[in-house]
Amino acid sequence: FGEAIGTIRSFKNTEEVELRFARQCAVESDWTKEVAETTDFRIGTLESFFSALKDASKVKGLTIKNLQDHMDKGLFESDHFLAVRNRLSRLHLQIATESDDAAPENSLYLPACDQGFTHDLPGLWLIPLQNQLTHLTLYGAECLWGVWPFVDLRAISTFPRLVSLSLGNLTIAHDWQIDWILSHASTLEELLLDDCYIVTALQLNEEQAAANFPSL
């Protein structure tokens, strides 16, 4: 499989690539929870993928479906990844999150979910690409994101070249979330809000409230 991924570098005129993982994921796979695509498998696949893409110099568009919320820092700070990211103008991500099978209501409190959306999505992907993206898609595979896991769009600021924006499973509870979308009005030609929820009432625990309403 890794050798097959490596053949991507042979397609010298390829401009768009897509990698799709399974939706089910887990930070640790053991007898209590087995997943077909372990974290090690995903990291190894991504390492081979970005290594091959580094040599496919015409690739400007990247789609990853079911990217695990647990994002390995070594991988996403590697020369291969940075070389690919630095030339992207089109990015489409669907982020998968681990489910707590014994207590599904606790899935949103797993550490990787918060780290993946709150810190890694902005820090590893969005902020570094702020001045170059023309097309951006962000989806939660099953997770409703935005309020919790919290994503502060104000820290990402405006993408000055963005012509297409698609958001899926985003929860909207703040005026500044709408303001962030509207900040792209001068450049956007396409806007898709897919299963995005406008929140009319919230019940938050102390940690969630502190992230969303720090002045309370």
Number of C-alpha atoms within 10 A of each C-alpha: 7 13 10 9 17 16 13 20 18 12 14 12 11 16 14 14 14 11 15 11 16 14 19 17 25 23 18 14 15 10 7 8 11 13 16 11 17 18 19 13 11 18 19 13 18 20 19 19 23 25 21 21 27 20 18 20 17 17 22 19 22 20 18 17 19 22 24 28 24 23 20 15 10 11 16 19 11 13 14 19 19 16 16 22 24 12 17 20 20 21 21 19 22 23 24 25 28 23 19 15 11 9 8 10 10 11 17 19 12 15 13 20 26 20 16 24 24 21 15 20 18 19 15 17 15 19 15 15 21 18 14 16 22 21 20 22 17 17 24 22 20 16 21 20 25 22 22 22 21 19 22 19 18 11 11 16 15 17 22 16 17 23 18 18 19 15 21 21 19 23 21 18 17 14 8 14 19 12 13 17 16 12 16 20 14 11 14 19 11 12 16 12 13 12 13 17 15 11 11 7 7 9 7 12 8 8 11 15 16 12 16 18 10 9 7 6
